[in-house]
Amino acid sequence: MEVIPLGPDTRQLAVSDQSQIGDARRTVGALARALGFDETRLGQAEIVASELATNLWLHGHGGYLLLRT
């Protein structure tokens, strides 16, 4: 998965392949963990990332997730 740093607090994740849905989930999980999210919020962030990436893949035929912290 290509992760493009856009600034100190922004990341762009490309979703151009179905396998990148899991990559997006793991990337968001790692970021949430680094930011100190508790396990409940970390899990919720991972679910949101999976849902967004899946929708990009199924309905948008790919795209980008933009993460800002």
Helices and strands as residue ranges (DSSP letters): E 3-7, E 10-15, H 20-34, H 39-59, E 63-68
